[in-house]
Structures are given as structure tokens and as C-alpha cells.
Amino acid sequence: MSPTPTPMERCLDQWHEFLRSGDVDMLDDLLDDDCVFISPIVFTPQQGKDITKLYLTAAGATLAGTTDAGLSGPGNGGGFRYVRTVRDGKDAVLEFETTLNGKYVNGVDMITCNDDGRIVDFKVMIRPLQAINAVHEQMRAALKRMS
């Protein structure tokens, strides 16, 4: 008999399934109503499920592509893949790499979930500066298309 998955294990399983499928509606079950999204592009934290869903969808459209783990997102990025995952209780840090407009992008998704396995905090950090500028330009265009 296998042990019951922790809230974070359930959360990450759902997150990876969302990336594989590109089904934005999956975020409705994955995100807590009061979740907070912290972006490297926007100065203030974005509060609530709807705005978090919008930003994660735009980020997927900007960054995600097929990865060596078979994960893909709804977008046309350049080989998005997670290269490392660190978990501690209800917190996880997922390091990723991709290319965007010929620029190397390296970053982390910092995720906190609640007891129900729903995301309550999602923070993205990106480097180097050229990557931040490229992501900013593409995110702005993706958000404009979505509104």
C-alpha cells in the first residue's frame, strides 16, 4: 500500500498535469480563491484566483514548450523544462530553463499550497536581465491578447 500523497505532492502533480494538457480550466481547481501571484514583471502582488489564472496563462503562452519530461504548456516558448525541484512541507521551488527570442531564460517558480493542495502563493523569479526584458515584452503582448 502506497502512502497518501502530501498536499504538496498533489499540488505538483496537478501543476504538471496542467502544463502537459494546457487546459487552463484545471487552474480553477488548483488555485485557492485567495491566492497571490508575485511576478518579476509587475511591481505589486496580484491578489485572487482570477488574476493569478490570467498571469499563469499568459506566462504559459510566453514560456512553455515541450520539455524533456514531456511537460508542455499552451504556448510557443522554446523548450521550457524544469531542471530541479526542492520541496519542504507545503513549499516547493521549481527551477526552470527555456529560451525566448534566442535569449536564455533561467528562473524559479516558488509555490506554497494549503492543506487542500491548492496554491495559495505563486512567485516567479527570472534571470538574467535580458531574459526579464524579453519575458516582459512577451507577457505584455499575451495579456493584451487575452483582454
C-alpha positions as CSV (number, residue, x, y, z in Angstrom):
1,M,0.0,0.0,0.0
2,S,1.5,3.4,-1.0
3,P,1.4,6.3,1.4
4,T,-1.2,9.0,1.0
5,P,0.3,11.9,-1.1
6,T,1.0,15.1,0.8
7,P,-0.8,18.3,-0.1
8,M,2.3,19.5,-2.0
9,E,2.7,16.2,-3.9
10,R,-1.0,16.5,-5.0
11,C,-0.4,20.2,-5.9
12,L,2.7,19.5,-8.0
13,D,1.0,16.5,-9.7
14,Q,-1.9,18.8,-10.7
15,W,0.5,21.6,-11.8
16,H,2.5,19.3,-14.1
17,E,-0.8,17.9,-15.5
18,F,-1.9,21.4,-16.2
19,L,1.4,22.1,-18.1
20,R,1.1,18.8,-20.0
21,S,-2.5,19.4,-21.1
22,G,-2.6,23.2,-21.5
23,D,-6.1,23.0,-20.1
24,V,-6.5,26.5,-18.4
25,D,-9.7,25.3,-16.7
26,M,-7.6,23.0,-14.5
27,L,-6.4,26.1,-12.7
28,D,-9.8,26.6,-11.2
29,D,-9.3,23.5,-9.0
30,L,-5.6,24.1,-8.4
31,L,-5.7,27.8,-7.3
32,D,-7.1,28.8,-4.0
33,D,-9.7,31.7,-4.2
34,D,-7.3,34.0,-2.2
35,C,-4.1,33.0,-3.9
36,V,-1.4,35.6,-4.6
37,F,0.8,35.8,-7.7
38,I,4.1,37.6,-7.5
39,S,5.6,38.3,-10.9
40,P,9.1,39.5,-11.8
41,I,7.3,41.8,-14.3
42,V,4.6,43.5,-12.1
43,F,5.5,45.7,-9.1
44,T,2.7,44.7,-6.8
45,P,1.5,41.2,-5.8
46,Q,-1.6,40.2,-7.8
47,Q,-4.4,39.0,-5.4
48,G,-7.0,36.4,-6.2
49,K,-7.7,33.4,-8.3
50,D,-8.9,35.2,-11.5
51,I,-5.8,37.5,-11.8
52,T,-3.5,34.6,-10.9
53,K,-5.1,32.4,-13.6
54,L,-4.7,35.2,-16.1
55,Y,-1.0,35.7,-15.3
56,L,-0.2,32.0,-15.3
57,T,-2.0,31.5,-18.6
58,A,0.0,34.4,-20.1
59,A,3.2,33.0,-18.7
60,G,2.4,29.6,-20.2
61,A,1.8,31.3,-23.6
62,T,5.1,33.1,-23.3
63,L,7.4,30.5,-21.8
64,A,6.1,27.0,-22.2
65,G,7.1,24.5,-24.9
66,T,7.8,20.8,-24.9
67,T,10.2,19.6,-22.2
68,D,12.4,16.6,-21.7
69,A,9.9,15.4,-19.0
70,G,7.1,15.6,-21.6
71,L,5.6,18.7,-20.0
72,S,4.1,21.2,-22.3
73,G,2.1,24.3,-22.0
74,P,-0.3,26.2,-24.0
75,G,2.3,28.4,-25.6
76,N,5.1,28.5,-28.1
77,G,8.2,29.1,-25.9
78,G,11.5,27.5,-26.5
79,G,11.9,24.2,-24.7
80,F,10.6,25.1,-21.3
81,R,11.7,22.4,-18.8
82,Y,12.1,22.1,-15.0
83,V,15.6,21.1,-14.1
84,R,15.3,20.9,-10.3
85,T,12.6,20.6,-7.7
86,V,13.1,21.3,-4.0
87,R,10.2,20.6,-1.6
88,D,9.8,21.3,2.1
89,G,6.4,20.8,3.6
90,K,3.9,22.9,1.8
91,D,6.6,24.8,-0.1
92,A,8.3,23.9,-3.4
93,V,10.8,25.6,-5.6
94,L,10.9,24.5,-9.2
95,E,13.9,25.8,-11.2
96,F,13.2,26.1,-15.0
97,E,15.1,26.9,-18.2
98,T,13.9,27.9,-21.6
99,T,14.8,30.2,-24.5
100,L,12.8,33.2,-25.7
101,N,13.6,35.1,-28.8
102,G,17.0,33.5,-28.7
103,K,17.7,34.5,-25.1
104,Y,18.4,32.0,-22.4
105,V,15.9,32.2,-19.5
106,N,16.5,30.7,-16.1
107,G,14.1,31.1,-13.2
108,V,12.2,29.6,-10.4
109,D,8.6,29.0,-9.6
110,M,8.1,29.2,-5.8
111,I,4.8,27.6,-4.9
112,T,3.1,27.4,-1.5
113,C,0.0,25.2,-1.1
114,N,-2.6,24.8,1.6
115,D,-3.8,21.7,3.4
116,D,-6.2,21.0,0.4
117,G,-3.3,21.0,-2.0
118,R,-4.3,24.3,-3.6
119,I,-1.9,27.0,-4.5
120,V,-2.0,30.0,-2.1
121,D,1.2,31.7,-3.2
122,F,3.0,31.6,-6.6
123,K,6.1,33.6,-7.1
124,V,8.2,33.7,-10.2
125,M,11.8,34.9,-10.3
126,I,13.8,35.1,-13.6
127,R,17.4,35.9,-14.6
128,P,19.4,37.3,-16.4
129,L,18.2,40.9,-17.1
130,Q,18.0,40.3,-20.9
131,A,15.6,37.4,-20.1
132,I,13.4,39.6,-17.9
133,N,13.2,42.2,-20.6
134,A,12.2,39.6,-23.2
135,V,9.7,37.9,-20.9
136,H,8.2,41.4,-20.0
137,E,7.7,42.2,-23.7
138,Q,6.1,38.8,-24.5
139,M,3.9,38.8,-21.3
140,R,2.6,42.3,-22.1
141,A,1.6,41.1,-25.6
142,A,0.0,37.9,-24.3
143,L,-2.0,39.8,-21.6
144,K,-3.1,42.3,-24.3
145,R,-4.4,39.5,-26.5
146,M,-6.3,38.0,-23.5
147,S,-8.1,41.1,-22.5
